[in-house]
């Protein structure tokens, strides 16, 4: 956008040597803005999929003897805890088996 404004200034307003300067500065700033936008958009990876849950902590919303449900980040998941856990116990996700989370005590 800045390059377009510099181009219009160069054509209609500025004299000959300054018109080239305006075009060059506008182009450099425009390229710099584009590179900054690309860097900003790639600064971190998207966290998607069930495997992202491994290592996260949750709370059992019912008894896990050995299966039940847990809440992680506001979502309710089916979970299996080999050692068992009571409702309200904090658990950590150890593995993912389909849509069932393998959990253990925190």
C-alpha positions as CSV (number, residue, x, y, z in Angstrom):
1,X,0.0,0.0,0.0
2,X,2.8,2.4,0.8
3,X,4.5,1.6,-2.5
4,X,1.3,2.6,-4.3
5,X,1.2,5.9,-2.4
6,X,4.8,6.5,-3.3
7,X,4.2,5.7,-6.9
8,X,1.3,8.2,-7.1
9,X,3.5,10.9,-5.4
10,X,6.3,10.2,-7.8
11,X,4.0,10.6,-10.9
12,X,1.9,13.6,-9.9
13,X,3.7,15.6,-7.2
14,X,7.5,15.1,-6.9
15,X,10.2,16.3,-9.3
16,X,12.4,13.9,-11.1
17,X,15.2,12.9,-8.7
18,X,12.9,12.8,-5.6
19,X,10.3,10.6,-7.4
20,X,12.9,7.8,-7.7
21,X,13.8,8.2,-4.0
22,X,10.1,8.0,-3.0
23,X,9.5,4.8,-5.1
24,X,12.6,3.2,-3.6
25,X,11.8,4.0,0.0
26,X,8.1,2.9,-0.5
27,X,9.3,-0.4,-2.0
28,X,11.8,-1.1,0.8
29,X,9.2,-0.3,3.5
30,X,6.6,-2.4,1.7
31,X,8.9,-5.4,1.4
32,X,9.9,-5.0,5.1
33,X,6.3,-5.0,6.2
34,X,5.6,-8.2,4.2
35,X,8.6,-10.0,5.7
36,X,7.6,-8.9,9.2
37,X,4.1,-10.2,8.6
38,X,5.4,-13.6,7.4
39,X,7.7,-13.8,10.5
40,X,4.8,-12.9,12.8
41,X,2.5,-15.5,11.3
42,X,5.0,-18.4,11.6
43,X,6.3,-17.7,15.1
44,X,4.7,-20.7,16.6
45,X,3.2,-24.0,15.4
46,X,-0.5,-24.7,15.6
47,X,-1.3,-27.2,18.4
48,X,-4.0,-29.6,17.1
49,X,-4.8,-33.2,17.4
50,X,-5.3,-35.6,20.3
51,X,-1.5,-36.1,20.8
52,X,-1.2,-32.5,22.0
53,X,-3.1,-33.7,25.2
54,X,-0.2,-35.9,26.4
55,X,1.3,-34.3,29.5
56,X,-1.6,-32.0,30.2
57,X,-3.3,-32.0,33.6
58,X,-7.0,-32.5,34.1
59,X,-9.6,-33.2,36.8
60,X,-11.7,-36.3,37.1
61,X,-15.3,-35.3,37.0
62,X,-16.4,-38.8,38.1
63,X,-14.8,-41.8,39.6
64,X,-12.1,-43.5,37.4
65,X,-12.3,-47.1,38.5
66,X,-10.8,-47.8,35.9
67,X,-12.8,-45.8,33.4
68,X,-14.7,-42.5,33.6
69,X,-14.5,-38.9,32.4
70,X,-12.1,-36.1,33.0
71,X,-12.1,-32.4,32.1
72,X,-9.1,-30.8,30.3
73,X,-9.3,-27.1,29.3
74,X,-13.1,-27.2,29.5
75,X,-13.5,-30.3,27.4
76,X,-14.8,-33.6,28.7
77,X,-12.8,-36.7,27.7
78,X,-13.3,-40.5,28.3
79,X,-10.4,-41.6,30.4
80,X,-8.9,-44.8,31.8
81,X,-6.8,-44.8,35.0
82,X,-5.2,-48.2,35.9
83,X,-4.6,-47.2,39.5
84,X,-8.0,-45.6,39.8
85,X,-9.0,-42.1,41.0
86,X,-11.9,-40.5,42.8
87,X,-14.0,-37.6,41.5
88,X,-12.1,-34.2,41.8
89,X,-8.6,-35.9,41.7
90,X,-6.1,-34.1,39.5
91,X,-4.7,-36.4,36.8
92,X,-2.1,-36.2,34.0
93,X,-2.6,-37.6,30.5
94,X,0.1,-40.3,29.9
95,X,-1.1,-41.6,26.4
96,X,-3.9,-41.5,23.9
97,X,-5.7,-44.6,22.7
98,X,-8.2,-43.6,20.1
99,X,-10.6,-41.2,21.9
100,X,-9.7,-42.6,25.3
101,X,-7.0,-40.9,27.4
102,X,-4.7,-43.0,29.5
103,X,-4.2,-41.0,32.7
104,X,-2.4,-41.3,36.0
105,X,-2.4,-39.3,39.3
106,X,-0.6,-36.0,39.1
